[in-house]
Amino acid sequence: ADRGESRPVVRDGRQDVVAENRVEHPRRKPQPGRVHAAEPMGRPEAAVSAQQHGLWVWSRLFPRCPAYNVTAVLDLDRRVDVRRLESAVNALARRHPPPRTVFRRSLDQAQRHVHAAGEAGAAVRTGYGEAVVTEVLDRLFEPEVLPRLAIGVRRRTGGSGDTVLLAIDHLVADQRSLDLVLAELADLYAGR
């Protein structure tokens, strides 16, 4: 039933789709390590950029698609200290708002909200096979749920080194941002 409200229309190449009628997420029980938008947060809501709005609409139309994840794969010649890496990632999230930012629906628009510094922790996933690669790089980021990044370490057999995997939701970062994140993460890991 049309209530006279204007609704965003997305053109997906084949047909016009009314965005609000396309996808509704079922309510999920809170999980450890995940902060939901309904919980008290740090900063008041703010409008999103045009680019973020487009990505937010995409995430509502295709919630099971990790195509817009910004990813990095770093093959190292040494073992990674997982506790130190996790500490560095969490220090990074405390320093910068993007990893602590969620996006909520307000009428037909997205609103950006930044959580307080201590609310956006991320656990490092570890493993020896491709499962950890898929789990991290193909992470499905929900706009209204923290964390906004995923990190993992794929162990290589024989102790020949590890592969660090990082994925960030494109709603909060782009490729240039990822380069800056990696540089700062390396500094934090090194204790600088």
MIDOSE-1310 file (N, C-alpha, C; in nm, 2 decimals, decimal comma, always signed):
residues 192
adrg	+0,08/-0,12/+0,00/+0,00/+0,00/+0,00/+0,09/+0,12/+0,00; +0,07/+0,21/-0,09/+0,14/+0,33/-0,10/+0,09/+0,44/-0,01; +0,18/+0,49/+0,08/+0,14/+0,59/+0,18/+0,19/+0,72/+0,14; +0,22/+0,74/+0,01/+0,26/+0,87/-0,04/+0,41/+0,90/-0,01
esrp	+0,48/+0,80/+0,04/+0,62/+0,81/+0,07/+0,70/+0,79/-0,05; +0,81/+0,87/-0,07/+0,90/+0,84/-0,18/+1,00/+0,73/-0,14; +1,02/+0,64/-0,23/+1,11/+0,52/-0,20/+1,23/+0,53/-0,30; +1,35/+0,49/-0,26/+1,46/+0,49/-0,35/+1,44/+0,38/-0,45
vvrd	+1,47/+0,41/-0,58/+1,46/+0,31/-0,68/+1,60/+0,28/-0,73; +1,64/+0,16/-0,74/+1,77/+0,12/-0,78/+1,76/+0,05/-0,92; +1,84/+0,09/-1,01/+1,84/+0,03/-1,14/+1,95/-0,08/-1,14; +1,91/-0,20/-1,16/+2,01/-0,31/-1,16/+2,04/-0,37/-1,29
grqd	+2,00/-0,29/-1,40/+2,03/-0,34/-1,54/+1,92/-0,41/-1,60; +1,84/-0,48/-1,52/+1,73/-0,56/-1,58/+1,59/-0,49/-1,55; +1,58/-0,44/-1,43/+1,45/-0,38/-1,40/+1,47/-0,28/-1,29; +1,37/-0,20/-1,26/+1,38/-0,11/-1,15/+1,33/-0,18/-1,03
vvae	+1,40/-0,16/-0,91/+1,36/-0,24/-0,79/+1,34/-0,13/-0,68; +1,23/-0,14/-0,61/+1,21/-0,05/-0,50/+1,29/-0,11/-0,38; +1,39/-0,04/-0,34/+1,49/-0,09/-0,24/+1,43/-0,14/-0,11; +1,33/-0,06/-0,06/+1,28/-0,11/+0,07/+1,20/-0,23/+0,07
nrve	+1,15/-0,27/-0,05/+1,07/-0,39/-0,06/+1,16/-0,52/-0,09; +1,28/-0,50/-0,11/+1,37/-0,61/-0,16/+1,42/-0,70/-0,05; +1,47/-0,65/+0,05/+1,54/-0,73/+0,15/+1,51/-0,68/+0,29; +1,47/-0,78/+0,38/+1,45/-0,75/+0,52/+1,53/-0,86/+0,59
hprr	+1,61/-0,81/+0,68/+1,69/-0,91/+0,76/+1,61/-0,96/+0,88; +1,61/-1,08/+0,91/+1,54/-1,13/+1,03/+1,62/-1,09/+1,15; +1,56/-1,07/+1,26/+1,63/-1,03/+1,38/+1,71/-1,15/+1,43; +1,84/-1,12/+1,46/+1,92/-1,23/+1,51/+1,96/-1,21/+1,65
kpqp	+1,98/-1,32/+1,72/+2,02/-1,31/+1,86/+2,16/-1,25/+1,86; +2,19/-1,16/+1,96/+2,33/-1,11/+1,97/+2,43/-1,22/+1,99; +2,54/-1,21/+1,92/+2,65/-1,31/+1,94/+2,77/-1,24/+2,00; +2,85/-1,32/+2,08/+2,97/-1,26/+2,14/+3,06/-1,20/+2,03
grvh	+3,11/-1,08/+2,06/+3,20/-1,01/+1,97/+3,13/-0,93/+1,86; +3,00/-0,93/+1,87/+2,92/-0,85/+1,77/+2,83/-0,75/+1,84; +2,84/-0,63/+1,80/+2,76/-0,52/+1,87/+2,65/-0,48/+1,77; +2,52/-0,49/+1,82/+2,41/-0,45/+1,73/+2,38/-0,30/+1,75
aaep	+2,32/-0,25/+1,64/+2,29/-0,10/+1,64/+2,19/-0,06/+1,75; +2,11/-0,15/+1,80/+2,01/-0,11/+1,90/+2,07/-0,08/+2,04; +2,20/-0,12/+2,05/+2,26/-0,09/+2,18/+2,31/+0,05/+2,19; +2,33/+0,10/+2,32/+2,38/+0,24/+2,33/+2,51/+0,26/+2,26
mgrp	+2,53/+0,38/+2,20/+2,64/+0,40/+2,12/+2,70/+0,54/+2,15; +2,82/+0,57/+2,10/+2,90/+0,68/+2,12/+2,85/+0,81/+2,06; +2,86/+0,83/+1,93/+2,82/+0,96/+1,87/+2,68/+0,96/+1,81; +2,62/+1,08/+1,80/+2,49/+1,08/+1,73/+2,50/+1,05/+1,59
eaav	+2,38/+1,02/+1,53/+2,38/+0,98/+1,39/+2,41/+1,09/+1,30; +2,46/+1,06/+1,18/+2,50/+1,16/+1,08/+2,46/+1,11/+0,94; +2,44/+1,20/+0,85/+2,41/+1,16/+0,71/+2,53/+1,08/+0,65; +2,50/+1,00/+0,55/+2,61/+0,93/+0,48/+2,63/+1,01/+0,35
saqq	+2,75/+0,98/+0,29/+2,78/+1,04/+0,16/+2,70/+0,97/+0,05; +2,70/+1,03/-0,07/+2,63/+0,97/-0,18/+2,68/+0,83/-0,21; +2,82/+0,81/-0,20/+2,88/+0,69/-0,23/+2,84/+0,58/-0,13; +2,84/+0,62/+0,00/+2,80/+0,53/+0,11/+2,66/+0,49/+0,09
hglw	+2,57/+0,58/+0,05/+2,43/+0,55/+0,04/+2,41/+0,45/-0,07; +2,49/+0,46/-0,18/+2,48/+0,36/-0,29/+2,52/+0,23/-0,25; +2,63/+0,22/-0,17/+2,68/+0,09/-0,12/+2,58/+0,03/-0,01; +2,52/+0,12/+0,07/+2,42/+0,08/+0,16/+2,30/+0,01/+0,09
vwsr	+2,26/+0,08/-0,01/+2,14/+0,02/-0,09/+2,19/-0,11/-0,15; +2,30/-0,12/-0,21/+2,36/-0,25/-0,26/+2,35/-0,36/-0,15; +2,40/-0,32/-0,03/+2,40/-0,42/+0,08/+2,27/-0,47/+0,12; +2,17/-0,39/+0,10/+2,03/-0,43/+0,13/+1,97/-0,51/+0,02
lfpr	+2,01/-0,48/-0,10/+1,96/-0,56/-0,22/+2,02/-0,70/-0,22; +2,15/-0,70/-0,19/+2,23/-0,83/-0,20/+2,30/-0,86/-0,07; +2,23/-0,89/+0,03/+2,29/-0,91/+0,17/+2,39/-1,03/+0,17; +2,38/-1,12/+0,08/+2,47/-1,24/+0,09/+2,58/-1,23/-0,01
cpay	+2,62/-1,11/-0,05/+2,73/-1,09/-0,15/+2,84/-1,01/-0,09; +2,96/-1,07/-0,09/+3,08/-1,00/-0,04/+3,16/-0,92/-0,14; +3,10/-0,89/-0,26/+3,17/-0,83/-0,37/+3,23/-0,70/-0,34; +3,18/-0,63/-0,25/+3,24/-0,50/-0,21/+3,33/-0,50/-0,09
nvta	+3,37/-0,61/-0,05/+3,47/-0,61/+0,06/+3,60/-0,56/+0,00; +3,67/-0,49/+0,08/+3,81/-0,44/+0,04/+3,90/-0,53/+0,11; +3,99/-0,60/+0,04/+4,07/-0,71/+0,10/+4,22/-0,70/+0,07; +4,29/-0,76/+0,16/+4,44/-0,77/+0,15/+4,48/-0,91/+0,19
vldl	+4,58/-0,96/+0,12/+4,64/-1,09/+0,15/+4,79/-1,07/+0,15; +4,85/-1,09/+0,27/+5,00/-1,07/+0,29/+5,07/-1,20/+0,32; +5,15/-1,24/+0,23/+5,23/-1,36/+0,25/+5,36/-1,32/+0,32; +5,38/-1,37/+0,44/+5,50/-1,33/+0,52/+5,59/-1,45/+0,53
drrv	+5,72/-1,42/+0,55/+5,82/-1,53/+0,56/+5,85/-1,57/+0,71; +5,76/-1,53/+0,80/+5,77/-1,57/+0,94/+5,63/-1,59/+1,00; +5,63/-1,65/+1,12/+5,51/-1,68/+1,19/+5,46/-1,55/+1,25; +5,33/-1,54/+1,26/+5,26/-1,42/+1,32/+5,22/-1,45/+1,46
dvrr	+5,25/-1,36/+1,55/+5,20/-1,36/+1,69/+5,06/-1,32/+1,69; +4,97/-1,41/+1,70/+4,82/-1,38/+1,68/+4,77/-1,29/+1,79; +4,82/-1,31/+1,91/+4,77/-1,22/+2,02/+4,82/-1,07/+1,99; +4,94/-1,06/+1,95/+4,99/-0,93/+1,92/+4,92/-0,86/+1,80
lesa	+4,89/-0,94/+1,70/+4,81/-0,89/+1,59/+4,67/-0,85/+1,63; +4,61/-0,93/+1,71/+4,47/-0,90/+1,76/+4,48/-0,77/+1,84; +4,58/-0,75/+1,92/+4,59/-0,63/+2,00/+4,61/-0,51/+1,91; +4,69/-0,53/+1,81/+4,71/-0,42/+1,71/+4,58/-0,38/+1,64
vnal	+4,51/-0,48/+1,60/+4,38/-0,45/+1,53/+4,28/-0,38/+1,62; +4,27/-0,42/+1,74/+4,18/-0,36/+1,84/+4,23/-0,22/+1,87; +4,36/-0,19/+1,88/+4,41/-0,06/+1,90/+4,37/+0,03/+1,78; +4,38/-0,02/+1,66/+4,35/+0,05/+1,54/+4,20/+0,09/+1,55
arrh	+4,11/+0,00/+1,59/+3,97/+0,02/+1,60/+3,94/+0,13/+1,70; +4,02/+0,13/+1,81/+3,99/+0,23/+1,91/+4,03/+0,37/+1,86; +4,14/+0,38/+1,78/+4,19/+0,51/+1,73/+4,10/+0,57/+1,62; +4,04/+0,49/+1,54/+3,97/+0,55/+1,42/+3,82/+0,51/+1,42
pppr	+3,74/+0,61/+1,38/+3,59/+0,58/+1,38/+3,54/+0,48/+1,27; +3,60/+0,47/+1,15/+3,54/+0,37/+1,06/+3,52/+0,23/+1,10; +3,61/+0,17/+1,17/+3,58/+0,03/+1,22/+3,47/+0,02/+1,32; +3,44/+0,13/+1,38/+3,33/+0,14/+1,48/+3,20/+0,20/+1,43
tvfr	+3,19/+0,21/+1,30/+3,07/+0,28/+1,24/+2,97/+0,17/+1,19; +2,84/+0,20/+1,23/+2,73/+0,12/+1,17/+2,64/+0,21/+1,09; +2,56/+0,14/+1,01/+2,46/+0,22/+0,93/+2,32/+0,16/+0,95; +2,24/+0,26/+0,99/+2,10/+0,22/+1,03/+2,00/+0,29/+0,93
rsld	+1,89/+0,22/+0,91/+1,79/+0,28/+0,82/+1,71/+0,38/+0,90; +1,69/+0,50/+0,84/+1,60/+0,60/+0,90/+1,52/+0,65/+0,78; +1,39/+0,61/+0,79/+1,30/+0,63/+0,67/+1,36/+0,56/+0,55; +1,39/+0,63/+0,44/+1,45/+0,56/+0,33/+1,59/+0,59/+0,31
qaqr	+1,66/+0,64/+0,41/+1,80/+0,68/+0,41/+1,88/+0,60/+0,51; +2,01/+0,59/+0,48/+2,10/+0,54/+0,58/+2,15/+0,65/+0,67; +2,17/+0,62/+0,80/+2,23/+0,71/+0,89/+2,35/+0,64/+0,95; +2,46/+0,71/+0,96/+2,59/+0,66/+1,01/+2,60/+0,69/+1,16
hvha	+2,64/+0,59/+1,23/+2,65/+0,61/+1,38/+2,78/+0,54/+1,42; +2,86/+0,62/+1,50/+2,99/+0,57/+1,55/+2,98/+0,52/+1,69; +3,02/+0,40/+1,71/+3,02/+0,34/+1,85/+3,14/+0,40/+1,93; +3,13/+0,39/+2,06/+3,24/+0,43/+2,15/+3,36/+0,35/+2,12
agea	+3,48/+0,40/+2,16/+3,61/+0,34/+2,12/+3,63/+0,20/+2,17; +3,57/+0,16/+2,28/+3,60/+0,02/+2,32/+3,50/-0,08/+2,27; +3,41/-0,05/+2,18/+3,30/-0,14/+2,15/+3,32/-0,22/+2,02; +3,44/-0,20/+1,95/+3,45/-0,26/+1,82/+3,57/-0,36/+1,81
gaav	+3,57/-0,45/+1,90/+3,68/-0,55/+1,89/+3,67/-0,65/+1,78; +3,78/-0,70/+1,73/+3,78/-0,81/+1,63/+3,87/-0,92/+1,67; +3,82/-1,04/+1,66/+3,91/-1,16/+1,69/+3,98/-1,20/+1,56; +4,10/-1,25/+1,58/+4,18/-1,30/+1,46/+4,14/-1,44/+1,45
rtgy	+4,10/-1,48/+1,33/+4,07/-1,62/+1,29/+4,20/-1,69/+1,25; +4,22/-1,81/+1,29/+4,35/-1,88/+1,24/+4,31/-2,02/+1,19; +4,39/-2,07/+1,10/+4,37/-2,20/+1,05/+4,47/-2,24/+0,95; +4,47/-2,36/+0,90/+4,57/-2,41/+0,80/+4,52/-2,42/+0,66
geav	+4,39/-2,42/+0,64/+4,33/-2,45/+0,51/+4,27/-2,32/+0,45; +4,20/-2,35/+0,34/+4,13/-2,25/+0,27/+4,00/-2,20/+0,34; +3,96/-2,27/+0,44/+3,84/-2,23/+0,51/+3,86/-2,09/+0,58; +3,98/-2,07/+0,64/+4,00/-1,94/+0,71/+4,01/-1,83/+0,60
vtev	+4,06/-1,86/+0,48/+4,07/-1,76/+0,38/+3,93/-1,72/+0,34; +3,84/-1,81/+0,31/+3,70/-1,78/+0,28/+3,63/-1,71/+0,39; +3,65/-1,76/+0,51/+3,58/-1,70/+0,63/+3,61/-1,55/+0,64; +3,74/-1,51/+0,62/+3,78/-1,37/+0,63/+3,75/-1,29/+0,51
ldrl	+3,80/-1,33/+0,40/+3,79/-1,25/+0,28/+3,64/-1,24/+0,22; +3,56/-1,34/+0,24/+3,42/-1,34/+0,20/+3,33/-1,31/+0,31; +3,37/-1,25/+0,41/+3,29/-1,21/+0,53/+3,17/-1,13/+0,48; +3,05/-1,16/+0,53/+2,93/-1,08/+0,50/+2,91/-0,98/+0,61
fepe	+2,94/-0,85/+0,57/+2,93/-0,74/+0,67/+2,78/-0,69/+0,66; +2,72/-0,69/+0,78/+2,58/-0,64/+0,79/+2,60/-0,49/+0,83; +2,53/-0,40/+0,76/+2,55/-0,26/+0,78/+2,53/-0,21/+0,93; +2,43/-0,28/+1,00/+2,40/-0,24/+1,13/+2,47/-0,31/+1,24
vlpr	+2,57/-0,39/+1,21/+2,64/-0,48/+1,30/+2,79/-0,46/+1,30; +2,85/-0,45/+1,42/+3,00/-0,45/+1,43/+3,04/-0,59/+1,44; +3,17/-0,62/+1,40/+3,27/-0,54/+1,36/+3,26/-0,51/+1,21; +3,33/-0,41/+1,16/+3,33/-0,37/+1,02/+3,46/-0,42/+0,95
laig	+3,54/-0,50/+1,02/+3,65/-0,57/+0,95/+3,67/-0,71/+1,00; +3,74/-0,79/+0,92/+3,77/-0,93/+0,96/+3,91/-0,95/+0,94; +3,98/-1,02/+1,02/+4,12/-1,05/+1,01/+4,15/-1,20/+1,04; +4,24/-1,25/+0,97/+4,28/-1,39/+0,99/+4,42/-1,42/+0,96
vrrr	+4,47/-1,53/+1,01/+4,60/-1,58/+0,98/+4,59/-1,72/+0,93; +4,64/-1,74/+0,81/+4,64/-1,88/+0,75/+4,79/-1,93/+0,78; +4,79/-2,03/+0,86/+4,92/-2,10/+0,89/+4,97/-2,18/+0,77; +5,09/-2,18/+0,74/+5,15/-2,27/+0,64/+5,22/-2,38/+0,71
tggs	+5,21/-2,50/+0,65/+5,27/-2,61/+0,71/+5,42/-2,60/+0,70; +5,49/-2,66/+0,79/+5,64/-2,66/+0,79/+5,70/-2,54/+0,85; +5,62/-2,45/+0,90/+5,67/-2,33/+0,97/+5,74/-2,23/+0,88; +5,70/-2,23/+0,75/+5,76/-2,14/+0,65/+5,71/-2,00/+0,65
gdtv	+5,62/-1,97/+0,74/+5,56/-1,84/+0,75/+5,41/-1,85/+0,75; +5,35/-1,73/+0,76/+5,20/-1,72/+0,76/+5,15/-1,63/+0,66; +5,02/-1,63/+0,63/+4,95/-1,54/+0,54/+4,85/-1,46/+0,63; +4,86/-1,33/+0,63/+4,77/-1,25/+0,70/+4,66/-1,21/+0,60
llai	+4,53/-1,22/+0,64/+4,42/-1,19/+0,56/+4,34/-1,08/+0,63; +4,30/-0,98/+0,55/+4,22/-0,87/+0,60/+4,11/-0,83/+0,51; +3,99/-0,81/+0,56/+3,87/-0,77/+0,48/+3,81/-0,65/+0,56; +3,77/-0,55/+0,49/+3,71/-0,43/+0,55/+3,58/-0,40/+0,46
dhlv	+3,47/-0,37/+0,53/+3,35/-0,34/+0,46/+3,37/-0,21/+0,38; +3,34/-0,21/+0,25/+3,36/-0,10/+0,16/+3,27/+0,02/+0,21; +3,17/+0,00/+0,29/+3,09/+0,11/+0,35/+3,18/+0,21/+0,43; +3,29/+0,15/+0,49/+3,38/+0,23/+0,58/+3,52/+0,25/+0,52
adqr	+3,56/+0,19/+0,42/+3,69/+0,20/+0,37/+3,70/+0,17/+0,22; +3,80/+0,23/+0,15/+3,83/+0,20/+0,01/+3,97/+0,15/+0,00; +4,02/+0,13/-0,12/+4,15/+0,07/-0,14/+4,26/+0,16/-0,08; +4,25/+0,29/-0,09/+4,35/+0,38/-0,04/+4,35/+0,37/+0,12
sldl	+4,23/+0,37/+0,17/+4,22/+0,35/+0,32/+4,28/+0,22/+0,36; +4,26/+0,12/+0,29/+4,32/-0,01/+0,32/+4,48/+0,00/+0,33; +4,54/+0,07/+0,23/+4,68/+0,09/+0,24/+4,73/+0,16/+0,37; +4,65/+0,26/+0,41/+4,68/+0,33/+0,53/+4,66/+0,24/+0,65
vlae	+4,55/+0,16/+0,65/+4,53/+0,07/+0,76/+4,64/-0,03/+0,77; +4,69/-0,09/+0,66/+4,80/-0,18/+0,67/+4,92/-0,12/+0,72; +4,96/+0,00/+0,68/+5,08/+0,07/+0,73/+5,07/+0,09/+0,88; +4,95/+0,14/+0,93/+4,94/+0,16/+1,07/+4,93/+0,03/+1,15
ladl	+4,87/-0,07/+1,09/+4,86/-0,20/+1,16/+5,00/-0,26/+1,18; +5,09/-0,24/+1,08/+5,23/-0,29/+1,08/+5,30/-0,21/+1,20; +5,28/-0,08/+1,21/+5,34/+0,00/+1,31/+5,30/-0,05/+1,45; +5,17/-0,07/+1,46/+5,11/-0,11/+1,59/+5,16/-0,25/+1,63
yagr	+5,17/-0,34/+1,53/+5,22/-0,48/+1,56/+5,37/-0,47/+1,60; +5,44/-0,38/+1,54/+5,59/-0,37/+1,57/+5,61/-0,29/+1,70; +5,50/-0,24/+1,76/+5,51/-0,17/+1,89/+5,56/-0,02/+1,87; +5,54/+0,03/+1,75/+5,58/+0,17/+1,73/+5,46/+0,27/+1,75
